[in-house]
Amino acid sequence: MNYYSTKKHTGFTLIEMIIAVFIFTVSLTALMAISSRGLRTAKEAQNQVVADYLALEGIEIVRNLRDSALLSLEDVSTWQNVFDQDGCLSQGGGDPSCMFTLDDPIVLEPCSTCTVYYSESAHAYRHDQPPGYGYKDSGFTRKIKFTTATGNDSEIVVKVVVTWNGGEVEYTDNLFLWL
């Protein structure tokens, strides 16, 4: 009896190898697509969170300006006295696009693009680019708009819109002139 004729062949054929490699390639491609989609979703979620914080910060800045004006015991009988820094409230029919800079003091300034800059070393967002801190365009824009509430001269509506490539966040808040 021949030894080779009774032994079963246990190796893979070429067709079996091609099918195994094809299945492995399809599986690996699917896993990479899922990972890529997950990373893209994480980046979108990060942008959404940053935009939310930038919009809420805009509302808080406006509230802070109002409260500081009221506490300074200056003439704050109208909203123009509170927010008319650089003509921001009175320009453009009372509804201009404005930006604020986080300088001392916090000042509202009219803007055309309202670009927000970010510094990795300072971990901060700003509307201007101070020299020496490496601020770069963050891809976000923030516009703060004021309108007088209908029927109430002592109330304004503050609307903050933050946009970026792929999304937009809008927050509104009504503020009252207490005095």
Backbone torsions as a table, in degrees:
resi	resn	phi	psi	omega
1	MET	NA	138.6	-177.4
2	ASN	-84.5	130.4	-177.7
3	TYR	-63.0	-39.7	-176.6
4	TYR	-73.2	-26.3	-177.4
5	SER	-77.9	-26.0	-178.8
6	THR	-93.1	-15.9	-178.9
7	LYS	-81.3	134.2	176.9
8	LYS	-79.1	143.6	176.2
9	HIS	-82.8	121.8	-175.5
10	THR	-109.0	5.7	-179.2
11	GLY	-82.4	167.9	176.7
12	PHE	-84.8	143.7	173.3
13	THR	-85.8	168.4	-179.7
14	LEU	-62.7	-40.0	179.2
15	ILE	-63.5	-43.3	179.1
16	GLU	-63.0	-38.3	178.2
17	MET	-66.5	-42.4	179.7
18	ILE	-63.2	-42.7	178.8
19	ILE	-64.9	-41.2	179.1
20	ALA	-64.9	-42.7	178.5
21	VAL	-65.6	-39.5	178.2
22	PHE	-62.3	-45.4	179.1
23	ILE	-63.2	-42.9	177.9
24	PHE	-62.2	-42.0	-179.7
25	THR	-65.0	-43.7	178.5
26	VAL	-63.2	-42.3	179.0
27	SER	-63.9	-44.7	-179.9
28	LEU	-65.2	-40.5	177.7
29	THR	-62.9	-41.8	178.6
30	ALA	-63.9	-42.4	178.5
31	LEU	-64.5	-39.2	178.8
32	MET	-67.9	-37.5	177.8
33	ALA	-65.0	-41.4	178.2
34	ILE	-65.3	-42.1	178.4
35	SER	-64.4	-42.7	179.0
36	SER	-62.5	-43.5	178.2
37	ARG	-64.3	-37.6	177.6
38	GLY	-65.1	-41.9	177.1
39	LEU	-65.0	-40.8	178.5
40	ARG	-64.2	-41.7	178.0
41	THR	-65.2	-38.8	177.7
42	ALA	-64.2	-40.6	178.3
43	LYS	-66.1	-40.6	176.9
44	GLU	-63.2	-40.3	178.0
45	ALA	-65.8	-39.0	177.4
46	GLN	-63.0	-44.8	177.7
47	ASN	-61.8	-38.9	178.7
48	GLN	-63.5	-43.1	179.8
49	VAL	-65.4	-44.7	178.9
50	VAL	-61.8	-43.7	179.5
51	ALA	-63.0	-41.0	177.4
52	ASP	-60.0	-45.9	-179.5
53	TYR	-66.6	-38.9	178.0
54	LEU	-64.7	-38.8	178.4
55	ALA	-68.3	-44.9	178.3
56	LEU	-64.1	-36.2	177.2
57	GLU	-63.4	-39.6	177.4
58	GLY	-59.6	-44.2	177.5
59	ILE	-62.3	-44.8	-178.6
60	GLU	-65.6	-36.3	177.6
61	ILE	-62.3	-45.6	179.7
62	VAL	-63.3	-43.2	177.8
63	ARG	-62.0	-40.8	178.7
64	ASN	-63.4	-42.6	178.0
65	LEU	-61.5	-43.3	178.6
66	ARG	-61.5	-49.0	-177.3
67	ASP	-65.5	-38.4	178.3
68	SER	-64.8	-39.7	178.2
69	ALA	-65.4	-39.2	179.6
70	LEU	-68.5	-37.2	-179.5
71	LEU	-75.7	-20.4	-178.5
72	SER	-77.8	-6.6	178.8
73	LEU	59.9	28.4	173.5
74	GLU	-85.2	177.6	178.3
75	ASP	-72.2	102.6	-179.0
76	VAL	-121.3	40.4	-176.9
77	SER	-76.9	-16.3	177.4
78	THR	-132.2	160.3	178.5
79	TRP	-66.0	-31.1	178.3
80	GLN	-61.8	-34.8	178.2
81	ASN	-68.3	-28.0	-178.9
82	VAL	-85.0	-47.4	-170.4
83	PHE	-110.5	11.3	-176.0
84	ASP	-88.7	31.9	173.7
85	GLN	-67.7	126.2	-177.8
86	ASP	56.4	24.6	176.9
87	GLY	69.5	23.4	-174.2
88	CYS	-63.8	-41.5	-177.3
89	LEU	-82.3	-36.0	-174.3
90	SER	-84.3	-18.5	178.2
91	GLN	-77.1	152.8	172.4
92	GLY	66.3	34.2	176.9
93	GLY	69.6	26.0	177.3
94	GLY	82.4	0.0	-178.6
95	ASP	-132.5	55.8	-179.1
96	PRO	-81.5	161.7	168.6
97	SER	-83.8	127.5	-177.0
98	CYS	-128.4	158.0	171.3
99	MET	-129.5	163.6	174.3
100	PHE	-124.5	151.1	173.3
101	THR	-112.7	145.3	-177.0
102	LEU	-91.0	51.7	176.3
103	ASP	-92.1	176.6	177.6
104	ASP	-106.7	109.0	1.8
105	PRO	-82.0	165.6	176.6
106	ILE	-68.0	128.2	-174.7
107	VAL	-128.2	136.8	171.5
108	LEU	-88.1	130.7	179.2
109	GLU	-131.5	139.8	175.7
110	PRO	-62.4	146.4	179.1
111	CYS	-139.5	157.4	177.2
112	SER	-101.1	-43.4	-180.0
113	THR	-103.3	-26.7	179.0
114	CYS	56.9	38.6	-178.7
115	THR	-67.7	138.4	176.4
116	VAL	-103.9	130.8	-179.1
117	TYR	-107.2	153.0	-178.2
118	TYR	-130.5	139.8	175.3
119	SER	-116.2	120.7	177.7
120	GLU	-68.3	-36.1	-178.3
121	SER	-71.4	-36.3	-179.7
122	ALA	-92.5	-11.9	-176.8
123	HIS	52.2	50.9	-175.7
124	ALA	-142.8	149.8	174.0
125	TYR	-107.0	139.8	179.1
126	ARG	-147.0	164.4	175.2
127	HIS	-92.3	-16.6	177.0
128	ASP	-116.1	172.2	-179.4
129	GLN	-116.7	91.2	178.1
130	PRO	-64.0	140.3	-178.1
131	PRO	-65.4	142.2	173.4
132	GLY	86.8	0.2	-178.8
133	TYR	-109.8	-2.1	175.0
134	GLY	69.3	38.7	177.8
135	TYR	-75.2	135.7	179.5
136	LYS	-129.3	158.5	178.5
137	ASP	-58.3	123.7	-177.0
138	SER	-85.9	-12.1	-175.8
139	GLY	91.0	-3.1	179.1
140	PHE	-104.5	147.8	167.9
141	THR	-125.3	145.8	-179.7
142	ARG	-132.0	124.0	177.2
143	LYS	-119.2	133.0	177.1
144	ILE	-113.2	124.8	-179.3
145	LYS	-122.6	143.4	177.2
146	PHE	-117.0	138.2	169.0
147	THR	-137.6	147.3	177.1
148	THR	-77.5	136.0	179.1
149	ALA	-67.9	142.5	-178.0
150	THR	-67.8	128.3	175.7
151	GLY	81.5	3.0	-178.4
152	ASN	-146.1	103.6	-177.7
153	ASP	-71.5	-15.1	-179.5
154	SER	-96.2	15.0	179.0
155	GLU	-131.4	135.5	173.1
156	ILE	-124.2	155.8	175.0
157	VAL	-105.6	122.2	178.3
158	VAL	-102.1	124.0	178.7
159	LYS	-120.5	124.9	177.9
160	VAL	-115.3	124.9	179.2
161	VAL	-118.7	122.3	176.5
162	VAL	-114.2	126.1	179.7
163	THR	-122.5	153.9	174.5
164	TRP	-152.2	171.0	-179.4
165	ASN	-64.3	102.8	178.5
166	GLY	111.8	0.4	179.9
167	GLY	-172.4	172.8	179.4
168	GLU	-153.1	140.7	176.7
169	VAL	-125.3	137.5	179.2
170	GLU	-133.3	127.6	176.1
171	TYR	-123.1	141.3	174.4
172	THR	-129.0	151.5	177.6
173	ASP	-151.1	143.1	176.0
174	ASN	-98.0	130.0	178.7
175	LEU	-117.7	142.4	-179.5
176	PHE	-109.5	144.4	173.4
177	LEU	-87.1	105.7	-169.2
178	TRP	-66.4	-36.9	-175.4
179	LEU	-99.7	NA	NA
